[in-house]
Amino acid sequence: MNPQASLIPDFDLSSRNTLALRARSRFGIAIENAAQLPILFAEAARRALPVRVLGGGSNVVLAADFDGITALMATRGKAIIEQREDVTIIEAQAGETWHDLVCWSVEQGLGGLENLALIPGTAGAAPVQNIGAYGAELADLFESAMVYDRNSGGTTSFTRADCAFAYRHSVFKEDKDRYIVLSIRLALPRDWRPNLNFAGLAELADDPALTPQSVMERVIALRQSKLPDWRLHPNAGSFFQNPIVSAEMAAPLLAEFPAAPHFPQPDGRLKLSAGWLIEKSGLKGFRLGPVGISDRHALVVVNHGGGQQADIAALANHVKSTVRTRFGVQLHEEPVFL
Ligand SMILES: Cc1cc2nc3c(=O)[nH]c(=O)nc-3n(C[C@H](O)[C@H](O)[C@H](O)COP(=O)(O)OP(=O)(O)OC[C@H]3O[C@@H](n4cnc5c(N)ncnc54)[C@H](O)[C@@H]3O)c2cc1C
């Protein structure tokens, strides 16, 4: 690779983030091969420029002007690489589209990923926030990942334990300037059992001919009926994480609203619904300049046109302070401000 030739100056990222924020980067580069990375970092050091990594841009709030290099993960490839007695191991390169991977695995007759259908973004970003939906999360199926360590310049394999997965969290999110996920391996059960432990899926339990395909179709239909389409209403999915609070902290809220959604956690704390808190704070459909809260889903922040990172930050701060004042609960953003 000739880094000079591969760096594209004044790179426009407005169509590469699902919030459609106006965003430019001093340079952009497509990473089509992991061998480009050490060369890229040497070149970035020579120019004294920071490097940030972008997948599908579906979980980021991009700065209007980034004075550095944006590396777009574009490595491709997915395959079944091993059959074990209990699981089939599949591997995907970081730049593969996550939903395509889910569809492909189902076409191979493999179950396990169907509840995670239609989540935008890339396979390489999936472990970053341990993607989850409809009662499933990546960690349940994760086998390992090949990871480039920017500190050492070397490549290592991370096990599930190395990734320190938690709710919408991992070591990659914790130490976001250090690791680049190059590929992931997932272990899909050969004895597939549907995971129907979620509203909207439970009624499928009566279907004796249930397949990963039919569960996936239901998940897709449910998601399309609930979430605004980011192509029409630019957004980053759930904008706030569901807060996990102590029982004492939740007590006043539950005394006032006994039916408020709350889910006991293994450590005794309670997970609350951020969407419910925002809606009950009267913010569904609220607008602040060019951005606002969706009128369809209180957890979704929408760019109505022309919004920038600063507009989203102002809206997020308003939502957090309103919910804190009303319920005493602190919300945290899910997307990464880059
Ligand atoms: C409409 C909509 C619905 C969504 N629904 C869900 C949902 O149900 N569940 C859920 O969990 N998420 C959901 N999301 C969020 C998002 O789709 C996921 O977080 C997804 O994994 C982000 O992938 P990406 O490739 O777009 O990452 P990006 O947005 O490009 O990047 C996100 C972060 O990961 C880092 N990153 C990207 N690629 C790599 C890599 N290869 N190695 C290291 N770091 C990397 C970036 O630097 C950044 O910090 C939704 C988003 C949208 C827009």
The ligand as an ORCA input file, in Angstrom:
! r2SCAN-3c Opt
* xyz 0 1
  C     -31.789      2.123     13.235
  C     -30.761      1.562     14.188
  C     -31.090      0.478     14.992
  C     -30.137     -0.046     15.876
  N     -30.490     -1.117     16.649
  C     -29.584     -1.651     17.500
  C     -29.940     -2.769     18.308
  O     -31.037     -3.298     18.234
  N     -28.997     -3.247     19.167
  C     -27.745     -2.705     19.254
  O     -26.933     -3.205     20.049
  N     -27.369     -1.654     18.489
  C     -28.262     -1.114     17.618
  N     -27.920     -0.037     16.853
  C     -26.573      0.547     16.988
  C     -25.557      0.045     15.924
  O     -26.228     -0.532     14.835
  C     -24.586     -0.987     16.495
  O     -23.909     -0.457     17.608
  C     -23.545     -1.425     15.458
  O     -22.788     -2.513     15.959
  C     -22.590     -0.309     15.036
  O     -21.851     -0.775     13.928
  P     -21.109      0.213     12.946
  O     -20.294     -0.616     12.029
  O     -22.088      1.125     12.309
  O     -20.169      1.005     13.958
  P     -19.775      2.550     13.887
  O     -20.963      3.370     14.203
  O     -19.066      2.844     12.628
  O     -18.744      2.625     15.094
  C     -19.202      2.493     16.424
  C     -17.977      2.455     17.342
  O     -17.237      1.272     17.085
  C     -15.912      1.579     16.661
  N     -15.568      0.598     15.634
  C     -16.180      0.390     14.453
  N     -15.613     -0.643     13.810
  C     -14.627     -1.083     14.609
  C     -13.669     -2.124     14.510
  N     -13.603     -2.936     13.458
  N     -12.776     -2.292     15.533
  C     -12.806     -1.481     16.621
  N     -13.693     -0.484     16.770
  C     -14.583     -0.299     15.771
  C     -15.954      3.013     16.173
  O     -14.682      3.628     16.304
  C     -16.982      3.608     17.110
  O     -16.372      3.919     18.347
  C     -28.833      0.513     15.954
  C     -28.515      1.601     15.108
  C     -29.461      2.114     14.241
  C     -29.090      3.244     13.335
*
